[in-house]
Amino acid sequence: MWRATAYPVRVFILDARSCFPILISVTHWSLTTLLIGIFGVVFFGTISFFGLTLPAAIRSMRRFLIGPVRTALPTWQRRRFS
Protein backbone atom coordinates (compact mmCIF):
# COMPACT_ATOMS: atom_id res chain seq x y z
CA MET A 1 0.00 0.00 0.00
CA TRP A 2 2.79 2.49 0.81
CA ARG A 3 5.36 1.38 -1.75
CA ALA A 4 4.44 3.92 -4.46
CA THR A 5 4.31 7.03 -2.27
CA ALA A 6 7.72 8.38 -3.33
CA TYR A 7 6.97 8.34 -7.06
CA PRO A 8 6.36 11.71 -8.71
CA VAL A 9 2.73 12.59 -9.32
CA ARG A 10 1.72 12.28 -12.96
CA VAL A 11 -1.39 13.24 -14.88
CA PHE A 12 -1.41 10.85 -17.82
CA ILE A 13 2.08 11.35 -19.30
CA LEU A 14 2.80 14.82 -17.83
CA ASP A 15 4.35 15.68 -14.53
CA ALA A 16 1.76 17.20 -12.20
CA ARG A 17 3.85 20.36 -11.81
CA SER A 18 3.45 21.10 -15.50
CA CYS A 19 -0.32 21.15 -15.15
CA PHE A 20 -0.25 24.49 -13.31
CA PRO A 21 1.02 26.51 -16.34
CA ILE A 22 -1.53 24.69 -18.48
CA LEU A 23 -4.27 25.63 -16.01
CA ILE A 24 -3.23 29.28 -16.18
CA SER A 25 -3.22 29.22 -19.97
CA VAL A 26 -6.67 27.60 -20.09
CA THR A 27 -8.31 29.94 -17.57
CA HIS A 28 -6.88 33.17 -19.05
CA TRP A 29 -6.72 32.56 -22.76
CA SER A 30 -4.13 34.66 -24.62
CA LEU A 31 -1.05 34.03 -26.69
CA THR A 32 1.27 35.01 -23.84
CA THR A 33 -0.22 32.57 -21.36
CA LEU A 34 -0.33 29.87 -24.02
CA LEU A 35 3.40 30.30 -24.60
CA ILE A 36 4.03 30.27 -20.83
CA GLY A 37 2.04 27.05 -20.58
CA ILE A 38 3.92 25.41 -23.44
CA PHE A 39 7.27 26.53 -22.01
CA GLY A 40 6.26 25.15 -18.59
CA VAL A 41 5.33 21.77 -20.05
CA VAL A 42 8.59 21.58 -22.02
CA PHE A 43 10.67 22.65 -19.01
CA PHE A 44 9.10 20.26 -16.53
CA GLY A 45 9.07 17.47 -19.12
CA THR A 46 12.78 17.95 -19.75
CA ILE A 47 13.79 17.85 -16.09
CA SER A 48 11.47 14.89 -15.56
CA PHE A 49 13.16 13.09 -18.47
CA PHE A 50 16.50 13.47 -16.70
CA GLY A 51 14.98 12.14 -13.47
CA LEU A 52 15.14 15.40 -11.53
CA THR A 53 12.61 17.29 -9.49
CA LEU A 54 12.44 21.09 -9.51
CA PRO A 55 14.51 21.56 -6.30
CA ALA A 56 17.11 19.06 -7.54
CA ALA A 57 17.32 20.83 -10.91
CA ILE A 58 17.82 24.18 -9.16
CA ARG A 59 20.60 22.69 -7.01
CA SER A 60 22.26 21.21 -10.11
CA MET A 61 22.09 24.54 -11.94
CA ARG A 62 23.53 26.34 -8.89
CA ARG A 63 26.38 23.85 -8.71
CA PHE A 64 27.05 24.29 -12.42
CA LEU A 65 27.17 28.09 -12.09
CA ILE A 66 29.15 28.30 -8.85
CA GLY A 67 31.45 25.33 -9.29
CA PRO A 68 32.24 22.20 -7.30
CA VAL A 69 34.64 23.81 -4.77
CA ARG A 70 32.97 25.21 -1.67
CA THR A 71 34.72 26.80 1.26
CA ALA A 72 34.39 25.26 4.69
CA LEU A 73 33.82 28.54 6.51
CA PRO A 74 30.85 30.87 6.11
CA THR A 75 31.45 34.27 4.58
CA TRP A 76 31.30 36.17 7.85
CA GLN A 77 34.00 33.99 9.47
CA ARG A 78 36.62 34.18 6.70
CA ARG A 79 39.81 36.17 7.26
CA ARG A 80 39.87 38.64 4.44
CA PHE A 81 43.17 40.48 4.69
CA SER A 82 45.57 37.78 5.81
Backbone as a ProteinNet text record, in pm:
[ID]
protein_1_A
[PRIMARY]
MWRATAYPVRVFILDARSCFPILISVTHWSLTTLLIGIFGVVFFGTISFFGLTLPAAIRSMRRFLIGPVRTALPTWQRRRFS
[TERTIARY]
80.9	0	86.4	197.4	279.3	399.7	412.1	535.7	547.3	437.8	443.5	429.4	452.2	431	544.2	660.6	771.9	779.6	695.3	697.1	641.8	691.1	635.7	492	413.6	272.9	264.1	187.4	171.7	24	-6	-138.9	-121.2	-167.7	-141	9.3	65.1	207.8	285.3	215.4	279.8	305.5	409.5	435	327	284.4	175.5	214.4	342.3	384.8	363.1	365	345.3	198.6	109.7	-32.4	-69.8	5.9	-24.8	-10.8	97.9	101.6	-7.8	-44.4	-153.1	-284.6	-305.8	-427.2	-435.4	-324.4	-323.2	-355	-297.4	-321.7	-464.1	-528.6	-666.9	-765	-738.1	-831.4	-822.2	-704.5	-688.3	-629	-713.7	-671.9	-611.6	-481.7	-413	-287.2	-224.8	-105	9.4	19.6	127.4	114.8	-4.9	-21.6	-12.8	-50.8	-33.2	114.6	196.5	340.5	402.3	355.3	403	367	245.1	204	285.3	311.9	392.1	535.6	591.3	726.8	732.5	629.5	625.6	621.6	541.4	533.3	666	729.6	859.1	965.4	967.6	1067.5	1051.2	931.4	910.3	922.3	886.8	906.6	1053.4	1134.5	1278.3	1345.2	1315	1379.1	1324.7	1201	1147.1	1213.7	1247.5	1315.8	1452	1520.1	1649.9	1639.4	1518.2	1498.4	1516.5	1496.7	1514	1379.5	1373.1	1260.8	1302	1210.3	1244.2	1351.1	1342.1	1451.1	1586	1585.9	1711.1	1768.3	1683.9	1732	1790.5	1728.1	1781.6	1916.6	1931.1	2059.6	2166.2	2129.9	2226.2	2269.8	2174.8	2209.1	2297.7	2269.8	2352.6	2493.6	2506.8	2638.4	2713.2	2641.8	2704.7	2754.6	2677.7	2716.7	2827.2	2819.5	2914.8	3042.4	3029.5	3145.5	3145.2	3227.5	3223.8	3296	3385	3463.7	3386	3365.2	3297	3387.8	3388.5	3471.6	3407.1	3488.9	3439.1	3384.4	3426.2	3382.2	3276.4	3180.6	3085.4	3154.2	3086.2	3145.4	3184.5	3102.5	3129.7	3243.1	3291.7	3400.2	3533.5	3537.3	3662.1	3752.1	3882.2	3980.7	4009.9	3981.8	3987.4	4123.2	4193.9	4317	4441.6	4437.8	4556.7	4612.4
-118.2	0	126.2	129.8	248.9	247.7	148.6	137.5	240	298	392.1	536.9	566.9	702.7	797.5	749.8	837.9	867.8	806.5	833.7	973.2	1039.5	1171.3	1158.5	1259.6	1258.7	1289.2	1209.4	1228	1233.5	1318.6	1324.3	1276.5	1155.9	1084.7	1073.5	1144.9	1135.1	1253	1360.3	1482.4	1477.2	1547.9	1568.4	1662	1640.1	1720.2	1866.6	1896.7	2035.9	2111.4	2041.5	2109.5	2138	2087.1	2114.6	2254.6	2314.3	2449	2553.9	2555.9	2651.3	2624.7	2499.7	2468.6	2523	2510.3	2562.6	2713.9	2782.3	2927.9	2963.8	2890.4	2922.1	2889.1	2793.7	2760.2	2859.2	2903	2993.8	3136.3	3182.8	3317.1	3300.2	3292.8	3256.5	3375.5	3369.4	3465.7	3397.6	3461.4	3402.6	3396.2	3497.7	3500.7	3385.4	3365.3	3256.6	3120.2	3112.5	2986.5	2953.3	3053.5	3030.2	2996.9	3061.2	3027.5	2883.6	2842.8	2704.8	2603.2	2632.3	2541	2534.9	2651.2	2653.3	2575.9	2589.2	2515.1	2364.9	2320.4	2177.3	2125.1	2200.7	2157.8	2155.3	2258.4	2265.4	2150.7	2132.4	2025.9	1887.4	1874.2	1746.6	1713.3	1815.8	1795.4	1752.8	1823.9	1785.5	1652.3	1619.8	1488.8	1377.7	1407.5	1309.5	1272.9	1371.7	1347	1292.8	1274.4	1214.2	1310.9	1439.3	1540	1600.1	1648.1	1729.4	1875.9	1967.6	2108.6	2152.6	2116.3	2155.9	2093.3	1969.9	1906.2	1971.7	2014.2	2083.3	2219.2	2288	2417.6	2400.1	2295.9	2269.4	2233.3	2156.2	2120.5	2243.3	2333.1	2454.4	2545.5	2553.1	2634.1	2577.6	2446.8	2384.6	2407.6	2403.7	2429.3	2573.1	2668.6	2808.8	2844.4	2793.1	2829.9	2747.6	2619.9	2533.4	2431	2327.8	2219.9	2251.9	2351.1	2380.7	2476.2	2436	2521.3	2537.9	2655.8	2679.7	2619.7	2588.8	2525.7	2626.7	2751.3	2854.4	2943	2989.8	3086.9	3218.9	3301.9	3426.5	3517.6	3524.5	3617.1	3571.9	3447.8	3398.9	3390.3	3425.1	3418.3	3536.5	3510.2	3617.2	3678.3	3802.7	3863.9	3920.9	3978	4048.3	3977.1	3847.9	3777.7	3685.1
0	0	0	69.5	81.1	-12.9	-97.8	-175.3	-287.8	-333.9	-445.6	-400.5	-274.9	-226.6	-264.1	-298.8	-332.7	-482.3	-562.3	-705.6	-733.3	-837.7	-870.5	-920.9	-891.4	-931.5	-1079.7	-1152	-1296	-1331.9	-1429.3	-1488.3	-1631.4	-1658.2	-1782.1	-1804.6	-1901.8	-1929.8	-1869.9	-1831.7	-1783.5	-1634.6	-1594.3	-1452.8	-1398.9	-1276.4	-1220.2	-1205.4	-1191.3	-1181	-1310.8	-1422.3	-1549.8	-1577.4	-1496.1	-1515.5	-1468.8	-1378.4	-1331.4	-1442.3	-1522	-1634.1	-1736.5	-1755.5	-1848.2	-1793.8	-1663.3	-1600.9	-1616.1	-1599.1	-1617.7	-1762.3	-1856.8	-1996.9	-2039.6	-1974.5	-2009	-1946.5	-1823.4	-1757.4	-1811.2	-1847.9	-1904.9	-2044.1	-2142.3	-2276.2	-2350	-2375.4	-2461.8	-2514.3	-2609	-2669	-2568.5	-2483.2	-2384.5	-2285.6	-2232.6	-2135.5	-2202.8	-2329	-2401.8	-2416.4	-2448.2	-2460	-2324.3	-2216.9	-2083	-2048.8	-2083.9	-2058.3	-2136.2	-2261.8	-2344	-2292.4	-2256.3	-2201.2	-2069.4	-1985.5	-1859.3	-1879.9	-1976.1	-2005.3	-2057.9	-2146.2	-2201.7	-2093.1	-2007.9	-1901.4	-1802.6	-1750.4	-1653.2	-1715.8	-1842.6	-1911.6	-1930	-1956.5	-1974.6	-1845.1	-1734.8	-1609	-1558.9	-1593.1	-1556	-1637.7	-1763.1	-1847.2	-1789.5	-1731.6	-1670.5	-1529	-1478.9	-1347.4	-1231.9	-1256.4	-1153	-1112.7	-990.6	-948.7	-961	-938	-951	-850.8	-720.2	-629.6	-667	-713.4	-754.3	-879.3	-971	-1090.7	-1055.4	-959.1	-916.1	-848.2	-765.8	-701.3	-804.4	-906.9	-1011.5	-1090.6	-1120.9	-1194.1	-1108.1	-977.6	-888.7	-880.3	-874.9	-870.7	-1001.4	-1112.7	-1241.7	-1250.7	-1200.4	-1209.2	-1110.4	-988.6	-885	-894.6	-920.4	-928.7	-816.9	-829	-730.5	-599.8	-597.1	-477.5	-388.4	-264.2	-167	-46.3	10	125.8	249.8	348.1	469.2	568.1	557.2	650.6	587	664.7	611.2	577.8	503.7	457.6	572.1	675.8	785.1	876.9	862.2	946.6	872.2	746.2	670.4	704.9	705.1	725.5	589.5	574.9	443.7	406.6	502.4	469.3	519.8	531.8	581.3	476.5
[MASK]
++++++++++++++++++++++++++++++++++++++++++++++++++++++++++++++++++++++++++++++++++

